[in-house]
């Protein structure tokens, strides 16, 4: 029977936990199009090159809540949790309003962002009971908590239709894993407790490239108001990155009736190292003016190179394929609000790096949501409300079905770095 806690994900026992989605809410609603998607108002740190497309300053805050069900075919356990997903501030280093006032048009632009968000989360509480011949009842408990966080400093540079960018980050956090075995029919009550607490520190980085191909540039130059037809192509990636660990290990034998405690092992401040995997992602998105967009994204992460001295294990390479886009009836509509709303949709499938009984986990789901413009302090900003319905581990003994609701609020300001002129 699984104990019920606020966040109970047995698969977070593997690696450094359940990895957080680096795509912000508006991208998650489209199945995760982080490689190639860019617009003037929203932040995309998956591919830092897209930051150069920002036309206004943007402050983005994301939250989520999730209801999930774990099942092994005979028993079920439900959990409900939520948390802050990210905080990010981004802005163009050159304000387009200044260029409008100065009546100049520059081929170069530069965007910058600061972001803090969870990198991984550990949270599980699992109990199994079985009767073994000649031993009797054996109860096993597995619990874990904690996680890691990252702070990112991002820059994107654009010249004409080509962009390049870089994320530089710092990874930190603490993880606790504990397991115990109780033999209730041997010497009355007898148990073994093992606990491993370790901290993680390291640096992160990734590079991104982005190119916009305008298919009808001549038509746009000849006639104002013609909707653009644009293909965006994106590529991002990083090599394996190292991190350091400091762990405390305690191992005890316990007699619950007498309270006696025998120490088997204690290790304090045991230093180690680890390696996070290299990743490569690419994608393409087609935009028809401000009316609709459709894109595809593929990524592969080389988890077979993962290493962690504090919690050794073997993982498998993972890949993910996603499709998505949006439709907006009429962004210029004055009297019909819901014609200005972005209706987003997407789907994804990926092989997870974790395996159970030699079966690699597979995850799949559908996403949809709404990009709802609103006026805040006389500026157009956006509320992004999305849904993710998916299944994890459909081919393994423990299957998870989840329903996730995401909230993203992007506050825009086009007066950032504006030059005041007096005559």
C-alpha positions in Angstrom: 0.0 0.0 0.0 1.4 3.4 -0.9 1.3 6.0 1.8 -0.5 9.2 0.8 1.5 12.4 0.9 1.3 15.8 -0.9 3.7 14.6 -3.6 4.2 10.9 -4.1 6.1 10.0 -7.3 8.0 6.6 -7.0 10.0 7.3 -10.1 11.6 10.4 -8.5 13.8 7.9 -6.6 15.9 7.6 -9.8 18.7 10.0 -10.8 18.4 13.3 -9.0 14.6 13.2 -9.1 11.8 14.1 -11.4 13.1 16.7 -13.8 11.2 20.0 -14.1 10.0 21.1 -17.5 12.2 24.0 -18.6 9.5 25.2 -21.1 7.4 28.0 -19.6 3.6 27.7 -19.5 2.8 29.0 -23.0 5.2 26.5 -24.5 3.9 23.6 -22.4 0.5 24.2 -23.8 1.8 23.6 -27.3 3.5 20.3 -26.3 6.9 21.9 -25.7 8.1 23.8 -28.8 11.1 25.3 -27.0 13.6 24.8 -29.8 12.1 27.1 -32.4 9.2 29.1 -30.9 9.7 32.8 -30.5 7.5 35.8 -30.1 7.9 39.5 -29.0 6.2 39.1 -25.6 7.0 35.8 -24.1 10.2 34.4 -22.6 11.8 31.2 -23.9 14.9 30.0 -22.1 15.0 26.5 -23.6 16.7 28.1 -26.7 18.3 31.3 -25.4 18.8 32.6 -28.9 15.0 33.4 -29.0 15.5 36.1 -26.3 16.7 38.4 -29.0 13.2 38.5 -30.5 11.7 40.2 -27.4 10.3 43.6 -28.1 9.2 44.5 -24.6 10.4 43.7 -21.1 8.7 40.7 -19.6 8.3 39.4 -16.1 7.0 35.8 -16.1 5.8 33.8 -13.1 4.6 30.2 -13.4 2.6 28.0 -11.0 1.2 24.5 -11.3 -1.1 22.1 -9.5 -1.4 18.4 -10.3 -3.6 15.5 -9.4 -2.2 12.0 -10.0 -3.1 8.4 -9.6 -0.7 5.5 -9.1 -1.8 2.0 -9.9 -0.3 -1.5 -10.0 -3.5 -3.1 -11.3 -4.7 -4.1 -7.9 -4.3 -1.0 -5.7 -4.4 2.7 -6.3 -3.1 5.8 -4.5 -3.8 9.4 -5.3 -1.9 12.6 -4.6 -2.4 16.3 -5.1 0.4 18.8 -5.1 1.4 22.2 -6.5 4.2 24.6 -6.4 5.9 27.6 -8.0 7.3 26.6 -11.3 9.6 29.5 -12.2 10.3 33.2 -11.9 11.9 35.0 -14.9 12.7 38.6 -15.9 13.7 39.3 -19.4 14.2 42.5 -21.5 15.6 43.7 -24.8 18.9 45.7 -24.3 17.8 48.0 -27.2 14.2 49.3 -26.8 12.4 49.3 -30.2 10.5 52.4 -29.1 13.8 54.3 -29.1 14.4 53.2 -32.7 10.9 54.4 -33.6 11.5 57.8 -32.1 14.9 58.1 -33.7 13.6 56.9 -37.1 16.2 54.2 -37.4 16.0 50.5 -38.1 18.8 48.3 -36.7 19.7 44.8 -37.9 21.0 43.9 -34.5 19.2 43.1 -31.2 20.1 41.7 -27.9 17.9 40.1 -25.2 18.8 39.1 -21.6 17.0 37.1 -18.9 17.4 36.1 -15.3 15.5 32.9 -14.2 15.2 30.8 -11.1 13.3 27.5 -11.1 13.3 24.0 -9.7 15.6 21.6 -11.7 14.3 18.4 -10.1 12.0 17.2 -7.3 12.2 14.1 -5.1 9.1 13.1 -3.3 8.0 9.5 -2.7 6.7 7.3 0.1 6.2 3.6 -0.8 5.5 0.6 1.4 5.4 -3.1 0.3 4.5 -6.1 2.4 5.2 -9.8 1.6 5.4 -13.1 3.4 8.6 -15.2 2.7 8.9 -18.8 3.7 11.1 -19.4 6.7 11.3 -15.7 7.3 7.7 -14.5 7.7 6.4 -11.0 7.2 8.7 -8.5 5.6 7.8 -4.9 5.4 9.8 -2.5 3.2 9.5 1.3 3.3 11.1 3.7 0.8 10.9 7.5 1.3 12.5 10.4 -0.3 12.3 14.2 -0.3 14.1 17.3 -1.5 15.3 18.3 -4.9 17.5 20.7 -6.8 17.2 24.3 -8.2 18.9 26.3 -10.8 19.6 30.0 -11.4 20.1 31.0 -15.1 21.6 34.0 -16.7 20.6 34.0 -20.4 21.6 36.1 -23.4 20.4 36.1 -27.0 21.9 38.0 -29.9 20.3 38.6 -33.3 21.6 39.9 -36.6 18.9 40.2 -39.2 17.2 36.8 -39.3 19.9 34.8 -37.4 20.2 34.5 -33.7 22.5 32.8 -31.2 22.3 32.6 -27.4 23.7 31.1 -24.3 22.4 30.0 -20.8 24.8 30.0 -17.9 23.5 28.6 -14.7 24.2 27.3 -11.2 22.7 24.1 -9.8 22.2 23.5 -6.1 20.0 21.5 -3.7 19.7 18.7 -1.2 18.2 15.2 -1.6 17.2 12.6 1.1 16.7 8.9 0.3 15.7 6.5 3.1 14.8 2.8 3.1 14.0 0.4 5.9 13.3 -3.3 6.1 11.3 -4.8 9.0 11.3 -8.5 9.8 8.4 -8.7 12.3 8.5 -12.5 12.9 12.2 -12.7 13.7 13.2 -12.0 17.2 9.9 -10.3 17.7 10.5 -7.1 15.8 13.8 -6.6 13.9 14.7 -3.9 11.3 17.4 -2.3 9.2 17.4 1.4 8.5 19.5 3.1 5.8 19.5 6.8 5.1 21.5 8.8 2.5 21.4 12.6 2.6 23.5 14.5 0.0 23.8 18.0 -1.4 24.4 18.9 -5.1 26.4 21.8 -6.5 27.5 22.5 -10.1 27.4 24.7 -13.1 25.0 24.4 -16.1 25.2 25.8 -19.6 23.6 25.4 -23.1 23.9 27.1 -26.4 21.1 27.9 -28.9 20.8 28.9 -32.6 17.7 30.3 -34.3 16.8 31.3 -37.8 13.7 32.9 -39.3 12.9 32.4 -43.0 10.3 34.8 -44.3 8.7 33.2 -47.3 6.8 36.3 -48.7 9.2 39.1 -48.0 8.8 40.7 -51.4 5.0 40.7 -51.0 5.3 42.4 -47.5 7.6 45.1 -48.9 5.2 45.9 -51.8 2.0 45.9 -49.8 1.5 46.9 -46.1 -0.7 44.8 -44.0 0.1 41.5 -45.7 0.4 38.7 -43.1 3.9 37.2 -43.0 4.6 33.6 -43.7 7.6 32.6 -41.6 9.4 29.3 -40.8 11.4 29.4 -37.6 14.2 26.8 -37.2 15.9 26.2 -33.8 18.7 24.1 -32.4 20.0 24.0 -28.8 22.3 21.7 -26.9 25.0 21.2 -24.3 27.8 18.8 -23.4 27.8 16.8 -20.2 28.2 19.0 -17.1 29.8 18.0 -13.8 28.6 18.5 -10.3 29.9 17.8 -6.8 28.2 16.1 -3.9 28.6 15.9 -0.2 26.8 13.0 1.5 26.0 11.7 4.9 25.2 8.0 5.2 23.7 6.2 8.2 23.0 2.5 8.5 21.4 0.9 11.6 20.0 -2.3 12.9 17.0 -1.7 15.2 15.2 -3.9 17.7 11.8 -2.1 18.1 10.9 -3.9 21.3 14.0 -3.2 23.3 14.9 0.0 21.6 18.5 -1.2 21.1 20.3 0.3 18.1 23.4 -1.1 16.5 25.4 1.1 14.2 26.6 -0.6 11.0 27.9 2.4 9.1 28.2 6.2 9.5 29.8 8.4 6.8 29.9 12.1 7.3 30.7 14.7 4.7 31.6 12.1 2.1 32.7 14.1 -1.0 32.0 12.9 -4.5 31.3 13.9 -8.1 28.7 13.4 -10.7 27.9 14.1 -14.3 24.6 15.4 -15.9 24.0 14.3 -19.5 24.5 16.1 -22.7 21.4 17.1 -24.6 20.5 18.1 -28.1 17.2 19.5 -29.3 15.9 20.8 -32.6 12.6 22.0 -34.1 10.7 24.0 -36.6 7.6 26.2 -36.4 5.5 27.8 -39.2 3.7 31.1 -38.5 0.9 32.5 -40.6 0.9 36.1 -39.5 -0.6 36.4 -36.0 -3.4 34.0 -37.0 -1.9 30.5 -36.3 1.2 28.5 -35.9 2.2 24.9 -36.0 5.5 23.3 -35.0 7.4 20.1 -34.2 10.2 19.5 -31.6 12.6 16.6 -31.0 15.2 16.2 -28.3 17.6 13.5 -27.1 19.4 13.3 -23.8 22.3 11.0 -23.3 21.5 9.7 -19.8 23.8 6.6 -20.3 26.6 9.0 -19.4 25.0 10.0 -16.1 27.0 9.4 -13.0 26.5 10.2 -9.3 28.9 9.0 -6.6 26.4 9.8 -3.9 23.7 7.6 -5.4 25.1 5.3 -8.1 22.8 3.9 -10.8 22.5 3.2 -14.5 20.1 5.1 -16.7 19.2 5.0 -20.4 19.2 7.6 -23.2 15.9 9.4 -23.5 14.2 11.1 -26.4 11.1 13.2 -26.9 8.9 14.1 -29.8 6.2 16.8 -29.6 3.8 18.6 -31.9 1.8 21.7 -31.2 0.7 25.2 -32.2 -2.0 27.8 -31.6 -4.9 29.5 -33.4 -6.1 33.1 -32.8 -9.3 34.2 -34.6 -8.6 37.9 -34.8 -6.0 39.6 -32.6 -7.2 43.1 -33.7 -10.8 42.6 -32.6 -11.9 45.4 -30.3 -15.4 44.2 -29.2 -15.0 40.4 -29.1 -12.5 39.5 -26.5 -12.4 35.7 -27.2 -11.3 36.4 -30.8 -8.1 37.9 -29.4 -7.4 34.8 -27.2 -4.7 32.3 -28.3 -6.1 28.7 -28.4 -3.1 26.4 -27.9 -2.8 22.7 -28.4 -0.2 20.0 -28.5 0.8 16.3 -27.9 4.1 14.6 -26.9 5.7 11.1 -26.5 9.0 10.3 -24.9 11.1 7.5 -23.6 12.2 8.1 -20.0 15.8 7.4 -18.9 14.5 5.3 -16.0 13.7 1.6 -16.2 11.7 -0.8 -14.1 12.2 -4.6 -14.5 14.3 -3.9 -17.6 11.4 -1.9 -19.2 12.2 1.7 -20.1 9.4 4.0 -19.0 7.4 5.7 -21.7 5.4 8.9 -21.2 2.8 10.5 -23.4 0.1 13.1 -23.1 -1.9 15.9 -24.7 -1.8 19.6 -23.8 -4.0 22.5 -24.5 -4.6 26.0 -23.1 -5.4 29.6 -23.5 -3.3 32.8 -23.9 -5.5 35.5 -22.6 -4.4 39.1 -23.0 -5.2 41.7 -20.3 -4.3 45.3 -19.6 -2.1 45.9 -16.5 -0.9 49.5 -15.8 -2.0 50.5 -19.4 0.2 47.7 -20.9 -0.9 44.6 -22.7 0.1 41.5 -20.7 -0.9 37.8 -20.9 -2.4 35.1 -18.7 -1.5 31.6 -19.9 -3.7 28.9 -18.5 -2.9 25.3 -19.6 -3.8 21.7 -19.1 -1.6 18.6 -19.4 -3.2 15.1 -19.3 -0.8 12.2 -19.5 0.3 8.8 -18.5 3.7 7.6 -17.3 5.0 4.1 -17.1 2.2 2.4 -19.1 4.5 -0.5 -19.8 5.7 -1.0 -16.2 4.2 -2.5 -13.0 3.4 0.9 -11.5 1.5 3.3 -13.8 0.8 6.9 -13.2 -2.0 9.0 -14.7 -1.8 12.7 -14.1 -3.8 15.9 -14.7 -1.8 19.0 -14.5 -3.1 22.6 -14.5 -0.5 25.3 -15.2 -0.7 29.1 -14.7 1.6 31.5 -16.3 1.4 35.3 -16.0 3.5 37.5 -18.3 3.7 41.2 -17.5 5.0 43.3 -20.4 6.4 46.8 -20.4 7.6 48.6 -23.6 9.1 51.6 -21.7 12.1 49.7 -20.5 15.3 51.7 -21.3 13.3 54.3 -23.2 15.0 57.6 -23.9 13.1 60.7 -22.9 13.2 63.7 -25.2 12.3 67.2 -24.5 11.9 70.0 -27.0 
